[in-house]
Structures are given as structure tokens and as C-alpha cells.
Amino acid sequence: MNIKLFIKKNLIVILKLIDIIYPKKKTYWIFPVYFIGEGNFSDNMLAVFEEVKNNERIKKIILTRNKKIDVEGKNTVILPMNSYKAIWFLLQAKVIFVQHSLWLDLKEIKFKFYHPAKRIIVNLWHGIPIKDISHPNTGIIKKNVYKEMKEYRIITSSEIDKKNMIKAFKYTPKDNFWITGLPRNDFLLKDERDMPKNLRKEIKKLNDLLKGRKLILYAPTYREINVDGSYYYEFNSDQINVMRKWLKENNYVLGIRYHIYLQPTNFNYLFQSDSFLNLSANIISDVRILIKYSEAVITDYSSLFVDALYIDKPCISFAYDYEHYLNQQRGFFYEFSEIFPGKICKTFECLMHSLRSINESNNNSRQQRIKKILFHYLDDKNSFRVVEKLKKELDL
């Protein structure tokens, strides 16, 4: 048989064998871009990269998808995820960071690393789970992910967050759950001058869109579209007029951001007024920027309220389908009414009443109690702690 034809037919088998026997380099760290959308380099992944970008000893390999990535860093390689060169670096790397799993984060790689031989997989996830992430629709309950879990190091924010993550990642050894805080929360506290270049650009873009107005962010969570009765709220014309009048009178703009994985097709009617602003992920990619520079955050059950809580932003839950979400969709790790720091509104009238009260003090005892439950640390050193834990394990 022709040797080239033999290699082509048996490439995956050959690569698996190489992967098993090839020694891994503990200074080679893999950073894949986000698995949803075009492939942004953001969130916890970007925060950890920022912590080590000037460490010349560590080789940072950023694997891209469809979007060009513009970052600065010493000893950094940026290359397409679906390239053969990416396989070459993956075969050598001891450390791979993910925000979901190898199965999903590296879904476009030519060689599937479902058996992470001799590696450390640092699972940064993408937030403190408030909703139950052990639900089948999250993609964790899959055989491919089960095989990876024993190699995971799971980043958590507090003791109770650690307990919930242990429940979700049931095949990961309990000693592999690290209470470090979420790396991305560093960006919420850092001065703009200390932010990554791409986030500074987004801050400028946001300011240009606001035109001197104050931002209120409305960001509802993902809905289970295959469940009857699951839907995004549609504001009627009277409600739009009431909200628009109040926004204009108070120099606010309502920035609307639906979940990146479930964009409704019928929400453009809101943007006929300049009091409503489209802030979808293709306009401002990192929601932390929106939270950082907002006056208040309206969500429903999204865990992004946790990021707002980290910096004491007022939060409102517009929970118009609370019972349906609780009983027929994902449900929660917590008793939601006990963990949400602001008003939970089930009607538009309640929502408007809460908006009119957002300037009242929100730094109350309830809010501080919830912060103590969700956060062990309240500083901008979360990425530093992740890197130090990893260096200690690698003996670097």
C-alpha cells in the first residue's frame, strides 16, 4: 500500500498513539477561543491569558475559529483551531484551558482530544452557576465529557459554589476543585488603563453609542426553546411608550442584550426609538463591559447578576415566567428568591416601579449577605490565584 495513503487512512490512530507516548511540556498552555458565535477571546480565558501574557517562560497558544484575535503577549502563538499546526502544539501541551469541555471548546480541531492523556484541563466555566448546569441541555451529561472530568481542575468562587460544581462535575476528584474566584471579575474592578486592548476599544465603542446617556442593561437568559411555554417577553406599544418616556426624562438608555445562543427574530421593533439600544454580542462582545458601565442591570435568572453584585450594581429580576422556568425549564441550584439581591418582578408594572427606585441605596445587609455566600474573594486577583495554583501543581 502507498505509504501516504496508509497514513491518511490511519491518521487518527497514529495521532492517538503519538499523543500517548509523546512527553508533554508543562510550559505549553492552550487557550481556545469561545465555542459559541464567531469565537471571541474573552471572559475567563482572556483574564487568565492577561495574567501570564508577559511570562516568557510560558508559551501561550491561542486557538482561533472565525474571528481575528488581537492581543499582546510575549512568547504567544495565535493560529487557527482547525489547522495541523494546532494539532502539533496540542500534542505537546501539558495544560489546556476550557470554558465548557474539550468536547465543545475544541469541537473544530482535526484531532479530537477526548482522552486527555497526561494533561491538566483547567475548566474555567463561564460564571457562577445559579441555574442547574447538570441539566441535559448544558452538554455536561455526555459520555465524552465524563471521560475528561477526571483530568479537570474546576475554578470556583466560594464554598457553596464549589459544592454545586462538585454536583455537576461528578467524575472530577473533589481535590481538583479550586476556590480562586472567577478570573473575569478582575476586569470589573480594574482601571480602564489596565484593561486589555480589545476591552478598551469596546469601552470607547460603548461610550460612542451612549452619547452621554446613562446605561441600564436588560439581559435575559437563555430559554429552552424545545419546551412549550418558553418565550422571551414582548413589550407592547403602551409599555414601550411608558418606558421610553421615563428613560428620556432621566437621561437613560435601555441597552438590550439577548443570549448569544438564542437571538429572537422579532425584537428589532424596540429599536425604532433611540431610547433603546441594541447591545448584542456582535456589537459589544464582553458583557462585563456593559455591567461595569451600567447604572443598573435587569435580567431574569441569568447568572450575570452575580457579576453586577460583585461591584454593587443595582439588579432587578424581570421574572415574568418564574413558575414555568422553575418547574419546566432548568430550575436552580439555589432558592432563587434567597440568592437574588434585588427586586423580583413578575409584572411590567413592578418592573417600572423598581426602575424608578434604582437611585435608592442598594448596598444593604441582604446584598452583603449574598455576596458572602457567592464570593470568597472580592478583589482583582482572581486570575493570579488560578495561575499560582496551576504553577504549584506543575512545579513551575
N, C-alpha and C positions, 0 to 999 in steps of 0.2 A: 504493500500500500504506500502511496505517496506520503512522505513524512509531513508535509504541510497540511494535507487533507486529514491525516490522523490527528494532528494537533488541534485543528479546527473542530473536529467532531468530539474530541475528548478534552477540550479546554477547561471546562468547569471542573472536571475530575482532577485534572493536572493542577489547577489553581488551589483546589481544596487540599491536595497533598502538600503543595508548597506552603500553604498557609499553616498547616500543622507543624511542619519541620523548620520553617524559617524563623530565626530569632527576632523578637520584637524590640524595637528601640523605645525606651521609656521617655525619651525627649521628643518623640514624634507624636503630636497631638492633632487629631482630626476634628474640624469644625464644619459640619454640614449646614447649609442654609435651611430656612424654614420649609417644611414639607408641603405647606398649603400655598396656593397662589403662584406667583412667579418665582418665589424663592428669595425672600428678604433675609438679610443678615442682621438680625435684631434680637430684642428680648434678652433672655438669659445668656444666649450664645454670644451675642455681641459683648455683653458685660464681662464675661469671663475672658474673652479674647482681649478686651481692653486692659485687663489686669496683667496679662502676660505679653502684650504686643512688643514691648521693648526688651524682653528677656531673650538675648541672642542664643542662649543655650537651648531653648525650646524651639523646635521647628513647628510652626503653625501652618497647617494645611487646610485651607478653606475650600470646600467643595460646593460649586455653584450649580444652579439649574438654568433658568431662562434669563435672569437679570444680572447685569454687570454689577459687581461689588467693588465699591471704592472705599478702601480702608488703608490705614497707615500702620506698618509694623515691621520690625526687624526680623530677619530670618522667617519670612512669611511667603507661602506659595498659594496662589489662587488659580484654580483650574476647574474645568467642567466635571461634574459628578459622573457623567456617562462616558468619560474618556478612559483609555487604557492606562494613562499615566496615573489617574486616580487610583486604579487597582494597585499599581506598583507602590504607591505610598501607603495604601491601606494594608497591604501585605506586611509592611514594615512597622506600622504604628502600634504602639502599646496602649494608647489612650484614644478613645472615641467619645465625643460628647454627642448626646442626642436630646431632643425635646419631646420625644414620644417613645421611639424604639428604633433599633436597627432596621427592622422590617419596614417601617414607614419613612424614617428620616433618610434612609439610603435606598429608597424604592427605585430610583433611576440608575443605580450602579449596575454595571455589566455583570458583576460577580456578587452574588448575594451572600452577605456575611451573617447568615442565620445561626451559625455556630461560632461564637466569638472566641476562638481558641486563644488562650494565654493573653487576654486583653482585659483592660478595665473599661467598662462602659459607664460613663458618668451621665446619669439621667437627670437633666435639669428640669424636666417637665416644663409647663408654661403657666405657672401660677399656683396659688394655694387652692386646692380643690374645695369648693363649697358644695357643688353638685357631686353626686356619687359617680366617680370615674371608673368604678368597677362595672358600670352598666355596659352591656354588649356593644352599644353604638360607639363607644370610645375607642374600640380597636385593641384594648388590652387583653380581652379574653380571646386569645388566639394561640394556637399551638406554637406558631413561630415566635411569638413574644415570650411564651413560657420558657422556651429554650434559652432565651437571652437572659432571663431575670436573675439567674444565679451569679452572673458577672456584673450586675448593676451596682452602682453606688448612687443612692437616691438622695437628692437635695431636698431638705425640708426646712420649715420656718419655725416650728415650735414643737413641744411635746405632743400636743393634740394633733397637729398636722402630721407628725411622724406616725402616730397611731393609725391615722386614716390611710396614709400611704402604705403602711405595712399591710393593711386590709386589702388594698388594691393590688399591690405587687407581692402576691402571696408566696412566690417562689424565690424571692430575694432574701438572703440571710439577714436577720434582724440587725446584726452589727454593721451592715452596709447602708444603713440609713443615717445620714449626716444632718445634724441641726446646725446649719450655717446661715440661714436666711437666704432669700431669693436674690441672686446677683443683679437682676434688672432693677431692683428697688434702689440700688446705688444711684441710678440716673434721676430718681425723684428728688434726691437731696443735693446732688452735685450742682455747683455753679455752672451756668451755661458755658463759661470759658473752659471748663474741664470736661465738657461732653465730647463724644466722638464727632468727627467732622460731618458725617451724614445726619446726625441728630441736630447739629447746629443749623444745617441747611433746612431741616424740617421746621425748626423753631422760627426761622425767618419766613418760611413759606406760610406758616400758620398766622404769624403777625400780619402779613400782607393780606391774607383772607379776612382777618377780623376787622381791619381798618379802624382800629382804636376802640372797637366794641369789646365788651366782656363776654367770655365764653361760658355757656352752660352745655355740658356734654350729655347727649342722650345715646346710650349704647346698650340696646337689649341683647340678650344672649341667644345662642343657637336654639332652634326649635327642632323637635323630632318630626320631620315633615311626613314621615310614614305613619304618624299617629293621628287618628281622627280628632278634630277639635283643636289642633295645634296651629297657631297662626300669629303673625305679627299684628300689633294693634294698628288700625287705620283711623286716623283722626278725621272727624267730619268737618265740614266747612265752618260751622259755628265754633267748634273747638279751636280750629286754626286761627280764626279771627280773634278769639279771646286771648290766645297765647301770643299772637303777633302783636296785639295792642300792648300787652304787658311787657313784652320784650323791648319794644321801641321806647316805651315810656321810661325804661330803666337802663337803656343803652346796652342791652344784652343781645346776643345772637344764640340760637339753639343749633349746636353742631350735632348732626345725626350720623351715627356710625353703626350700621348693621354688621352682624357677624360676617367675617370674611368668607366663611364656608357656606353661607346661606343669605345671598343678596336677594331681597324681594324685587320683583319686576315692576311693581306699581307704586313706588314711593317718590317718583320724580314730581308728583303734584305738589309736594311740600315746598319745593324749591322755586315755586313761582313768586315767592316773596323773599326779599333779601334778608328777612329776619331768620330764615332757616338756611343752614349751610351744610352742604354735602361734605362729610369728612370721612369717607370710606377709605379703606386701606390703600387703594391705588392713588389717593391724594396725599394723605399723611399716613405713612406705613406703621409707625410705632404709636400705639395708643397711650403709652406712658407720657409722651409729649402732650397729648390732649389733656390727660389727667393733671399733669404738672401745672399747666397754664389755664386751667378752668377755674371758675368760681364755685361750681357745684357739679355733681355727677348724678345723672338719672340713669338707672339701669332697671333690671327686674331681678334676675337671680345670678347675673354674671359675677364671677369672682373678681372682676376688675374693681369692684367696690373696695376690695381688700387693699389694692394699691392706693386708692383715694384715702382710705383710712390711715395708711402709713404716714401720710403728710397732712392729716386732719382736714381733708376737704369734706364739705357737707355732702351727704348722699341721700338720695330718695329712691325707693324701690317702687316702680310703677308695675305692680303685680296684678294686672287685670285678669290673669288666668291662673291664680295661685293654686287653687284646689286641683285643677287639671294638670298643672305642671308637677305638683307633688305626687299625685296618685297615678297618672297615666304616662308621664314622661320620665325624666331621670330621677327626680327626687333629690334628697340632700343627705350629706354626711351629718349635718347639724340640724337642730331645730332652727329653721331659718329666722323666725321671729326673735330668737335669742341671740343670734350672731350678727344680724344686720344692724348697723349703728344708727341709721336714720329712720325716717317715717316710711312705713309700708302702706302704699296707696293702692286700692283696688278700683278706684273710680277716677275719672278725669277731674272731677271737682276737688277731690282730695289732693291730686297732683298739683293743681293750681294753687290751692291753699298752702301747700308745702313750699312751692316756689316763692310765693310772696313772703315766706318766713325765712328764707335762706340766709339773710344777713344777721339773724339771731345767733347767739353764741352756740357753737356746736362742740366745743371742747368740754363735754360734760362727763360725769362719772361713768355713765353707761358706755360711752365711746372708749374711755380709757380702760375700762374693764375688758372690753372686747379686744382691744389692742394687746393686752397682756396675754389673752388666750391665743391669739394668732401669731404673735411675734415674740421670739426670744430676744432678738436684737432690733434696735431702732437706730441704725446708723448707715453710713455709706461704705461699710467694709465687708459686705456680704460676699462679693467676688473674691476678695482677699482671703476670706476664711475657706472658701471652696478650693482655691489654688493651694493654700497651705496644707489642707487635709490631703489633697492629692499628692503633693510633693512628699509628704511624710510617708504615705503608703508606697510611693515609688522609690523612697530613699534618695531623693534628689537634693 
